[in-house]
Amino acid sequence: MRRLVVGSGYLGGRVAQLWRESGDDVYATTRGSNAAALAETGLQPVILDVTGGVPEVLPVVDTVLFAVGRDRRSGATMFDVHVTGFRAVLDALRGPAVRVIYTSSTGVYGQDVGEWVDETSVCEPASEAGRACLAAERLLFAHARGNDAVVLRLAGLYGPGRVPHAADITAGKPLAGSEHAYLNLIHVDDAARAVVAAANVRHFSDRTFVVSDGQPQTRGAYAAFLAAHLGVAAPSFEGAASLGKRVRNDRAISALELALRYPSYCEGLTCLVSIN
């Protein structure tokens, strides 16, 4: 199989390596600075900046993953990346049969009093990022390349080198918001495996999936657990905040046949090298 990873960062880089290890030909985009490093890992670099113009011709592939993170240093907005840039990529694809996988966000849900949500819940995002992701989802399904498309609404990614609030907790800083607000997470390795599964499934009855560990806990419980593993005092919280939402992962677990290696942050955080 021939795969194209647009955005070979924290998540996309892992997906690219999983595909490469399975024997696929994998193209990975870069703005140019790490092209040599990608090539050394067996990937085929493609110079591309979705906010600066997409090449008229992209490699002919079977699967495209769009997992571009926003580079705040560039000045580009979320809409620049996830709508304008995404549309340019879709327009530049060649070949008759391409499965496009778009990594969206649970930020498309605006519920904020602790409700449970899933793929059927109303999407009324409150943030710019959530609105951009929802616009990108709609763009994809309306596009000619959307016939075999899959949307993965990811909960907060964590894993090696990315542990939410670890720096502030270590420094003894109070955390903003309510300790009773819910936190929805997914380990980056499980998220990468969800992408691979979405590429391999032949036929879908549904094409939108929430990808989380399905075990939302309060921010207070998470912070206390992390602080204990870091060997520091549990942090305080300050300021009022919404309770957020709790996201279900039943559809992804069933349809993608996804067996999570880290079924909650307890297992995921404990296994991280930086936490002892």
Secondary structure, DSSP 8 states (H G I E B T S, - for coil): -EEEEE--STTHHHHHHHHHHTT-EEEEEE-STTHHHHHHTT-EEEE--TTS---S-----SEEEE-----GGGT--HHIIIIIIHHHHHHH--SS--EEEEEEEGGG----EEEEE-TTS-----SHHHHHHHHHHHHHHHSGGGGG-EEEEE-EEEBTTB-TTHHHHHHT--EES-TTSEE-EEEHHHHHHHHHHHHH-S--S--EEEES-S--EEHHHHHHHHHHHHTS----EES----EEEE--HHHHHHTT---S-SSHHHHHHT-TT--
